Amino acid sequence: MTKIYCDIADIKLIKKFDKKKIVKGFTTNPSLIRKAGAKDYQTYCKKILRITKKPVSCEVFADDEMNMINQGIKINEWGNNVYVKVPVENSKGKFMGKVIEELNKRKIKLNITAVYKAQQTEKILKKINYKSKVIISIFAGRMADCGIDPIPEFKKSLNLIRKHRNIEILWASTREPYNFLQAKKMNCHIITAPPSIIEKIENFGKSQKQLTTDTVKNFLLDSKKSNFKI
């Protein structure tokens, strides 16, 4: 079963989507938290973690190994449901294996983010044990935006971790509701999506005939509202 996580940092939306059974967790990042208007990163993240008991990924934002490790240790103390989100590489392109290994040794739940290739998954697997929980987030949408088919990389990564129950592959940067069906078909463990896409997934089930009728009705309604004439 592919779990759906909500990719959001807005407090009001987290409260709303936490009530939905379809939503099994939340993912955030510094960009989303800034967009939500947070003034203090730690205070804001702790507030999110108090709202929900579901898993929440909170990201480090240091760019060097030592400070990433220190931030990861601190973030882990914010709540029992927190996953420490760590980029697979820093801004200089250096693999953060030391960070992953050190935090994993401390039994800290990790979400390793900004992954694009199965080779990166392979490198991650060499740095972790097979007991502590680890999510590997592969950015499907951003690959597709560049004309790269993400599916082969998912299949390879899913094959690499198939024997390890503590590791989950997450479909990230979701672009459309249909991505959920693609992830589900591959038995991808998690997909994270913004609220607008989750609401569309909830409405799955319309027939093509219903879609045709609804589309024409909308066109007709808009033309009447506009008083168009030919």
C-alpha positions in Angstrom: 0.0 0.0 0.0 1.3 3.4 -0.9 0.9 5.9 1.9 0.1 9.6 1.2 1.9 12.3 3.0 1.0 16.0 2.8 3.7 18.3 1.7 2.9 21.5 3.5 4.0 23.8 6.4 0.9 26.0 6.8 -0.5 25.4 10.3 -4.1 25.8 9.3 -3.8 23.3 6.4 -1.9 20.8 8.7 -4.8 21.0 11.1 -7.2 20.4 8.3 -5.3 17.5 6.6 -4.4 15.8 9.9 -8.1 15.0 10.2 -8.1 13.1 6.8 -7.6 9.4 7.1 -6.0 9.4 3.6 -3.1 11.5 5.0 -0.6 9.3 6.9 2.1 11.9 7.5 3.6 15.3 6.6 6.8 16.6 4.9 8.2 20.1 5.2 11.3 21.9 4.1 12.8 25.3 5.0 11.2 26.9 1.8 7.7 25.8 2.8 8.2 26.9 6.4 9.4 30.4 5.2 6.4 30.6 2.9 4.1 29.8 5.8 5.5 33.0 7.5 7.5 31.4 10.3 9.8 33.8 12.2 11.6 31.1 14.3 12.3 27.7 12.6 12.5 25.7 15.8 9.4 27.1 17.5 7.4 26.7 14.3 8.4 23.1 13.7 7.7 22.2 17.4 4.2 23.7 16.9 3.6 21.4 13.9 4.8 18.4 15.9 2.3 19.2 18.6 -0.6 19.4 16.2 -0.2 15.9 14.7 0.9 12.5 16.0 1.6 11.4 12.4 5.2 11.4 11.1 6.6 14.8 10.2 9.8 15.5 8.3 11.8 18.6 9.4 14.9 19.5 7.5 18.4 20.6 8.5 19.6 23.6 6.7 23.3 23.7 7.5 25.6 23.0 4.5 28.6 21.4 6.3 28.7 18.0 7.9 29.4 19.0 11.5 26.6 21.5 11.7 24.2 19.2 9.8 24.9 16.5 12.5 24.3 19.0 15.3 21.1 20.3 13.8 19.9 16.7 13.2 20.5 15.8 16.8 18.6 18.8 18.0 15.7 18.3 15.6 15.3 14.7 16.7 14.6 16.0 20.3 11.6 18.0 19.1 9.2 15.1 19.1 8.7 11.3 18.9 7.1 11.6 15.5 9.9 13.7 13.8 12.0 12.5 10.9 15.2 14.4 10.4 15.4 15.4 6.8 19.0 15.4 5.4 20.0 16.2 1.8 21.9 13.4 0.1 24.5 16.0 -1.0 25.3 19.5 0.2 25.3 22.6 -2.1 28.8 21.8 -3.2 27.8 18.3 -4.5 29.5 16.4 -1.6 27.9 13.2 -0.5 26.6 13.5 3.1 27.5 10.0 4.0 29.2 11.0 7.3 26.0 12.8 8.4 23.7 10.0 7.4 26.0 7.4 9.1 26.3 9.4 12.4 22.6 10.2 12.8 21.6 6.7 11.8 24.0 5.3 14.5 22.1 7.4 17.0 18.9 5.6 16.0 17.5 8.9 14.6 14.7 8.5 12.0 15.9 9.9 8.7 14.4 11.3 5.6 17.2 11.5 3.0 16.1 14.0 0.4 17.0 15.4 -3.0 17.8 11.9 -4.4 17.6 11.5 -8.2 19.5 8.3 -9.0 19.6 4.7 -7.8 23.4 5.1 -7.5 22.7 7.6 -4.7 20.3 5.1 -3.0 23.1 2.5 -3.2 25.6 4.9 -1.5 23.0 5.6 1.2 22.6 1.9 1.9 26.3 1.5 2.7 26.0 4.2 5.4 23.0 2.9 7.4 22.0 -0.1 9.6 19.0 -2.1 8.9 17.1 -1.4 12.1 16.5 2.4 12.3 13.8 3.9 10.1 15.0 5.6 6.9 13.0 7.3 4.1 14.7 7.9 0.8 13.0 10.7 -1.1 13.3 10.6 -4.9 12.3 13.7 -6.7 10.2 12.4 -9.6 8.6 15.6 -10.7 11.8 17.6 -11.0 13.3 14.8 -13.1 10.2 14.8 -15.4 10.4 18.6 -15.6 13.8 18.1 -17.2 12.6 15.4 -19.7 13.9 12.5 -17.6 11.7 9.5 -16.9 11.8 8.9 -13.1 10.3 5.5 -13.2 13.5 3.5 -13.9 15.3 5.1 -11.0 12.4 4.2 -8.7 12.3 0.6 -9.8 16.1 0.3 -9.3 15.9 1.8 -5.8 12.9 -0.2 -4.8 14.8 -3.4 -5.9 17.9 -2.3 -3.9 15.9 -2.0 -0.6 13.4 -4.8 -1.1 14.9 -7.0 1.7 15.0 -4.1 4.3 11.7 -3.4 6.1 13.1 -0.3 7.9 13.7 1.6 4.6 11.0 3.2 2.5 11.1 4.9 -0.9 9.1 8.2 -1.2 7.9 9.7 -4.4 8.6 13.5 -4.0 7.9 16.6 -6.1 4.5 15.3 -7.2 3.1 17.1 -10.1 -0.3 15.6 -10.7 -2.8 13.2 -9.1 -2.0 10.4 -11.6 1.5 10.2 -10.0 -0.2 8.4 -7.1 -1.3 5.6 -9.4 2.2 5.4 -10.9 3.7 5.2 -7.4 1.1 2.6 -6.3 1.7 0.4 -9.4 5.4 0.2 -8.4 4.6 -0.5 -4.8 6.4 2.7 -3.8 6.0 3.1 0.0 5.1 6.8 0.2 4.1 9.6 -2.0 4.1 13.2 -0.7 1.8 15.8 -2.4 0.5 19.3 -1.8 -3.1 19.7 -0.5 -4.5 20.6 -3.9 -3.4 17.2 -5.4 -4.5 15.2 -2.4 -8.0 16.7 -2.7 -8.0 15.6 -6.4 -6.9 12.0 -5.4 -9.9 11.9 -3.0 -12.2 12.5 -6.0 -10.8 9.6 -8.0 -13.5 7.4 -9.6 -15.2 9.6 -12.1 -15.9 8.0 -15.5 -14.8 9.5 -18.8 -18.4 10.1 -19.7 -18.9 12.1 -16.4 -15.7 14.1 -17.2 -17.1 15.0 -20.6 -20.4 16.1 -19.2 -18.8 18.1 -16.4 -16.3 19.8 -18.8 -19.1 20.9 -21.2 -21.2 22.1 -18.4 -18.4 24.3 -17.1 -17.8 25.7 -20.6 -21.5 26.5 -20.9 -21.7 28.1 -17.5 -18.7 30.3 -18.2 -20.0 31.5 -21.6 -23.4 32.4 -19.9 -21.6 34.3 -17.1 -19.6 36.2 -19.8 -22.7 37.0 -21.9 -20.8 35.9 -25.0 -22.6 36.2 -28.3 -21.8 35.1 -31.9 
